[in-house]
Amino acid sequence: MEYDVTVHTDGGARGNPGPAGIGYVIKLPDGTEVTHGAVIGNSTNNIAEYTALRAALEKLLQLQAEGVNWTGIRICLDSELVVRQVTGVYRTKEAHLKNQFLAVKSQLEQLTTPYKLVHVPRAHNAHADRLVNQALDSAGIPSSII
């Protein structure tokens, strides 16, 4: 299977829970990168990870609706928990994560091309992580509360 779109997502909270941010990088077949970073308020790390994935999927669905074409999507996260829950390796028991899980599954069902979710080491997710931290830094949230 050829995955000509690569997506990296990351979410994090400074404190857990605490002020949280998300970031994603979508690399399209023509080499264009679509990036986004934002503060999402107070959250846990796991909710921030799910929120980042949901935001990236929302953007992919928008691009799909606009007629951008690709043959497959490789979605990379450094959250092993989220990857394993979404791929069915782990059950999603916690109520606060179940709604996030169901929303992600609904978005994935709307994709018209194959996709693959993969867990990557944090070092391979540096650009998305940088977007999270830039968003939190821009909001004046000190990194010392990590």
WOLINDA-V339726 format. One line per field, one symbol per residue. burial: # if it has 16 or more other C-alpha atoms within 10 Angstrom, else .. A space follows every 10 residues. Layout:
# WOLINDA-V339726
burial = ???
This chain:
# WOLINDA-V339726
burial = ..######## #####.#### #########. ....###### .######### #######.## #..#.....# .########. ######.... .#....#..# #..#...#.. #...#.#### ....#.#### ######.... #.....
